[in-house]
Amino acid sequence: MRSLHAAFFLSFVASTVVQWNDPDWLPWMAIYAVAAWESGHAVFGRQERARALVVALVALAWLTKIGPEALHGDWVFNEVQRESGGLLLVSLSMMAVWHSPVEVSDRLADQSSRN
């Protein structure tokens, strides 16, 4: 699972960087940067599962907003289709982060701090 999270981390970092030339760069950089952050933390078992779930739900809500437009045309020339693919990847990767176990030492530290 760590290799999957690492691959998502690298792809979301690259996706964040290439958004600079996009007319609506800010929301896209934000969603990709948060997804990279969560995927990067998941590599080491230090993810925040609740935050990953929120990011997945935001990406899915955004996808339902722009999704119907993506059903028409060629993905090479249709930016909305490419954006929909990115949101789908963010959603799937955040669900993988949410599903991944947190490192045992972190759980023990949390339990000892509560006592």
Backbone torsions as a table, in degrees:
resi	resn	phi	psi	omega
1	MET	NA	-32.5	-179.6
2	ARG	-61.4	-38.3	-179.7
3	SER	-67.0	-34.6	176.2
4	LEU	-65.2	-45.0	178.2
5	HIS	-63.4	-38.2	178.9
6	ALA	-65.4	-40.4	178.0
7	ALA	-64.8	-42.6	176.5
8	PHE	-64.3	-40.7	178.3
9	PHE	-56.4	-51.4	-178.6
10	LEU	-63.2	-40.1	-179.3
11	SER	-69.3	-35.6	179.3
12	PHE	-74.9	-32.1	173.6
13	VAL	-63.6	-46.1	178.3
14	ALA	-62.6	-40.5	179.2
15	SER	-64.6	-37.0	177.6
16	THR	-63.7	-44.5	-177.1
17	VAL	-64.7	-41.7	-175.5
18	VAL	-76.4	-4.0	179.1
19	GLN	-76.4	-10.1	-177.8
20	TRP	-57.6	-30.8	-177.5
21	ASN	-91.6	5.3	-179.2
22	ASP	-86.1	139.8	178.8
23	PRO	-61.9	-34.3	178.5
24	ASP	-112.1	58.9	-170.9
25	TRP	-70.1	-33.2	-171.4
26	LEU	-61.5	-51.9	-179.7
27	PRO	-64.7	-33.7	-179.7
28	TRP	-71.5	-41.6	176.7
29	MET	-63.1	-38.7	-178.8
30	ALA	-63.7	-48.1	-176.5
31	ILE	-67.4	-39.9	179.2
32	TYR	-70.6	-36.3	179.3
33	ALA	-67.3	-42.3	178.3
34	VAL	-66.1	-39.9	177.6
35	ALA	-64.7	-39.4	176.6
36	ALA	-63.7	-43.8	179.3
37	TRP	-57.7	-49.9	-178.7
38	GLU	-66.7	-41.0	178.7
39	SER	-65.0	-40.3	177.8
40	GLY	-62.3	-42.2	177.6
41	HIS	-68.1	-33.1	180.0
42	ALA	-67.6	-26.9	177.3
43	VAL	-56.7	-36.6	-177.4
44	PHE	-102.1	9.8	178.6
45	GLY	71.6	24.8	-176.6
46	ARG	-116.0	28.1	-177.9
47	GLN	-75.1	156.2	172.8
48	GLU	-100.1	102.3	-172.2
49	ARG	-62.0	-38.7	-179.0
50	ALA	-64.9	-41.8	179.4
51	ARG	-65.6	-38.9	177.4
52	ALA	-62.0	-39.3	178.2
53	LEU	-66.1	-40.4	177.5
54	VAL	-63.2	-44.2	179.1
55	VAL	-62.1	-41.7	178.3
56	ALA	-61.5	-42.9	-180.0
57	LEU	-68.0	-38.5	176.4
58	VAL	-63.1	-45.2	179.7
59	ALA	-63.2	-40.3	178.2
60	LEU	-66.2	-39.8	177.7
61	ALA	-64.2	-42.3	178.0
62	TRP	-63.6	-40.4	179.1
63	LEU	-62.9	-39.3	178.7
64	THR	-68.1	-26.8	178.6
65	LYS	-72.1	-44.2	-177.1
66	ILE	-98.9	-10.0	-174.5
67	GLY	-56.7	-45.9	-177.6
68	PRO	-57.7	-33.0	177.1
69	GLU	-65.6	-30.1	-174.2
70	ALA	-74.5	-10.1	-176.6
71	LEU	-77.3	-9.5	-175.9
72	HIS	-119.3	138.4	173.5
73	GLY	100.7	-175.4	-176.3
74	ASP	-100.4	130.5	-175.3
75	TRP	-64.7	-24.2	179.2
76	VAL	-66.3	-37.1	-175.9
77	PHE	-105.6	-3.4	-176.1
78	ASN	-110.1	106.1	-177.5
79	GLU	-62.5	-35.8	-178.3
80	VAL	-63.6	-37.2	177.8
81	GLN	-65.7	-42.4	177.7
82	ARG	-64.7	-41.1	178.2
83	GLU	-63.5	-39.3	178.1
84	SER	-62.5	-39.7	176.8
85	GLY	-62.7	-40.3	177.7
86	GLY	-63.6	-42.9	178.6
87	LEU	-66.2	-36.2	177.2
88	LEU	-65.0	-42.2	177.0
89	LEU	-63.5	-41.5	177.0
90	VAL	-60.2	-46.3	-179.8
91	SER	-60.7	-47.7	-178.8
92	LEU	-65.2	-41.6	-179.5
93	SER	-67.7	-37.3	179.0
94	MET	-70.6	-31.2	174.3
95	MET	-68.3	-35.1	175.2
96	ALA	-66.2	-39.8	176.3
97	VAL	-63.7	-44.8	-179.8
98	TRP	-60.4	-37.3	-177.4
99	HIS	-79.2	-20.8	-176.7
100	SER	-71.6	143.3	178.5
101	PRO	-72.0	146.2	174.5
102	VAL	-81.6	147.5	-178.3
103	GLU	-56.6	137.8	-175.2
104	VAL	-59.1	-41.4	-178.5
105	SER	-61.4	-33.1	177.5
106	ASP	-68.4	-41.2	178.9
107	ARG	-63.9	-40.8	178.8
108	LEU	-65.6	-38.4	178.4
109	ALA	-64.7	-40.6	178.6
110	ASP	-64.0	-41.3	-180.0
111	GLN	-66.2	-40.7	-178.1
112	SER	-70.9	-29.5	179.0
113	SER	-74.0	-24.1	178.0
114	ARG	-77.2	-26.8	-177.4
115	ASN	-84.0	NA	NA
